[in-house]
Amino acid sequence: MQTSLFRSLAVLLLLAWMATPTPAADKEEDATEEKKGEATEEKSDPAEFRTFTSTRGDKTLKLKVVARIDDETYKVENPEGKVFNIRPANLSRSDQRFLDFWEPDAILNLKTAKLPEVLDQMGYSALDLTVAGNTFFVNVTVDGKSGKFLLDPGRGWSTFDPAAAKEIGMNLGEGRINFTDNTGKTSRSKRGTVKEFKAGQVTITAHEFEVIEVAKMFRAVPANTIGAIGGDLLKRLNAMIDYSGNRLFVKKDK
């Protein structure tokens, strides 16, 4: 009788012990719950949301800006996925400033971005410049002929060399420029139009040049220099010159 009773108590104690979770099991279960929580939080991506405050400061809403409809209306989304419109006039001053500067799909931090990165995002392409003395040169292609053009931003017109003009078959007329060279001899330019002027990814069509010998206008001109880019052509190229970095930035017209 006693033996049977002891056996029954032993079985009950064993079952109770098996039913009691161990501390290690508790930790594993907690860790599992934490991982589930982390996965849910990562999915919602709360970093995209901002806490907006009402003008009086008595109400707050956690929202993500989706679009600017106009200066007075913005489309926003709450964490539950509901989309609606808000007006900056109903928000705090700091929130109004945030919306003033908000831009969709920001791709650069302008405080840390470098000039080439900014200009690249603006649609500019960069061309390397070479330097001879105080003069900067860039390689271009004119009606299929490649050569060097020097930068001459101080003049309102661009120059093309007569030998290069003859080689590409340019039709010449009377020019507008009277030029006195280093020997004191005065000559008048011819004038002609190139069909295609290509600098990097930018192509300019039907541009007029004053045709004058480049070597007579500028000193220390390197071989294969066939022209000079003046202010008129720089404007059509939407050009910006980085003298310290030896780069010319050009951009296509829309």
C-alpha positions, 0 to 999 in steps of 0.5 A: 500500500505504502509502495503504491502511494510512493509511486503515485507521488513520484509520478505526480512530482515528475509530471509537475517538474516536466510541466514547469518551464526552465529559466533557459526556456523562458529566455529563449521564448523572450528572445523569440518574442523580441525577434518577432517585435524587431521584424515588425518594427523593421517592416514598418520603417518608422524612420520615414515618419515625422511627428507633426505638432498642431499650431497650438501644440496640443495635438501630434500626429505621426505622418510621412510626407508623400507629395506636395500638391501645392504650397498650401497642401501636402499629401501625407500618410499615417503608420496605418497606411491612411492617406490624406491632405494637411495644410501647413497653416495648421502646423507648428512653425518648425513643421512649416519650415520642414515642409518648405524645404521638403523634396521627394526622393532626396538623393544627396545631402548638400551639406556633405556632397561634392560639386561633381556629385551635385552637378551630375544629379543636375544633368551635367557631364564633366570634361577634363581640361588640360592647361598650357600656361594660363590657358585651358583646353578641352577636346571636342569634335566638330563635324567629325573632326576631333581637336583641342578648343581653348576656353576664351570666356572673355569674348562674346564669340567663338573662333574656328581655325581656317585650316580646320574649316577647309578640312571639314568643308565649311562654307565661308562668308564675310566675318565681323571681326578685324584682328591685329596680330602680334606683327601689327598686321590687320586682317578680317575674319571669315564666318562659317557655320558648323553642323555639329559641335560635340563636347562630351555628351552635349551636341550643339547644332548649327553654330556660327564661328568667326574663322581666324588663325588661332595661333595668331590670336593666342600664344603657346597654342598646342598642336591640333588646336582648332578653335576657341570657345567664347561666351556664346558657345559656353552659354549654349553648352550651359557650361560651368568651369572649375578652374581649380579642378581642371574640369568643364561641366556641360549640360544638354538643353531640355 
